[in-house]
Amino acid sequence: MEAEEVEEIKAAPEFFADQPKLQKQELEEVDLTPGESSQQPIFVAKELEDDEKQLLVALLKEYRDGFAWDYEEMPGMSSAVTVHKLDVLPVAKPIEQ
């Protein structure tokens, strides 16, 4: 039998790391409901060209009913998914870290 060739193992590229990457772009808040009493804010990149930003905001405004802004707008959603609870001892003294 001939010996099998063993390929050199190389490190994975950095973009395969299991940690989330921080976004370094600045964001601009845009309200999808200007002039109405309730607000539906979204954030878009400030670096977008004006025409790109206008097209994106127009598209999001057209389909804003596809977003859930409140828990009540998500019928059938389990509270186990949407409610956050901290499992702490009732006698534990809270501290600021």
C-alpha positions in Angstrom: 0.0 0.0 0.0 1.1 3.5 -0.8 1.2 6.1 1.9 -1.6 8.7 1.6 -0.6 12.2 1.2 -1.7 14.4 4.1 -2.7 17.9 3.2 -1.5 20.8 5.3 -4.2 22.1 7.6 -4.7 25.9 7.3 -6.4 28.3 9.6 -9.9 29.3 8.6 -10.3 32.8 7.2 -11.2 35.5 9.8 -14.8 35.8 8.4 -15.5 32.3 9.5 -15.0 33.2 13.2 -17.9 32.3 15.4 -18.2 35.8 17.0 -20.5 38.5 15.7 -18.8 41.3 13.9 -19.5 44.8 15.1 -21.0 47.2 12.6 -19.0 50.3 12.2 -21.4 52.2 10.0 -23.3 55.2 11.3 -27.1 54.9 11.3 -29.8 57.4 10.7 -33.3 57.0 12.2 -36.2 57.2 9.8 -39.8 57.2 10.8 -42.0 55.2 8.5 -45.2 57.1 9.7 -44.4 60.8 9.5 -47.3 62.9 10.5 -49.1 60.1 12.4 -49.5 59.9 16.2 -47.7 56.6 16.5 -44.1 56.2 15.4 -42.5 53.3 13.5 -38.8 54.1 13.6 -36.2 52.2 11.5 -32.5 52.7 11.0 -30.7 53.0 7.7 -27.0 53.5 7.0 -26.0 57.1 6.7 -23.5 56.2 4.0 -26.3 55.3 1.5 -26.6 57.5 -1.5 -29.7 59.8 -1.4 -31.4 58.0 -4.2 -30.8 54.5 -2.6 -32.1 55.8 0.7 -35.2 57.2 -0.8 -35.9 54.0 -2.7 -35.3 51.9 0.4 -37.5 54.1 2.7 -40.3 54.1 0.1 -40.2 50.3 -0.1 -40.3 49.9 3.6 -43.2 52.4 3.9 -45.1 50.5 1.3 -44.7 47.2 3.2 -44.7 48.6 6.8 -47.7 46.5 7.6 -45.4 43.4 7.3 -43.5 44.5 10.4 -44.7 43.8 14.0 -44.2 46.9 16.1 -45.9 45.6 19.2 -46.4 42.2 20.8 -50.1 42.5 20.2 -49.4 42.5 16.5 -48.0 39.0 16.7 -51.0 36.7 17.3 -50.0 33.2 18.3 -46.5 34.2 19.3 -45.5 32.3 22.5 -44.6 34.5 25.4 -41.7 32.0 26.0 -40.1 33.6 23.0 -40.9 37.2 23.7 -40.6 37.5 27.5 -37.2 37.7 29.2 -36.8 36.4 32.7 -33.7 36.4 35.0 -33.5 33.4 37.2 -32.1 34.9 40.3 -32.5 34.1 44.0 -35.2 36.3 45.6 -32.8 36.9 48.6 -29.9 38.0 46.4 -28.9 41.6 46.7 -28.8 43.4 43.4 -25.4 45.0 42.5 -24.3 47.3 39.7 -21.4 46.0 37.6 
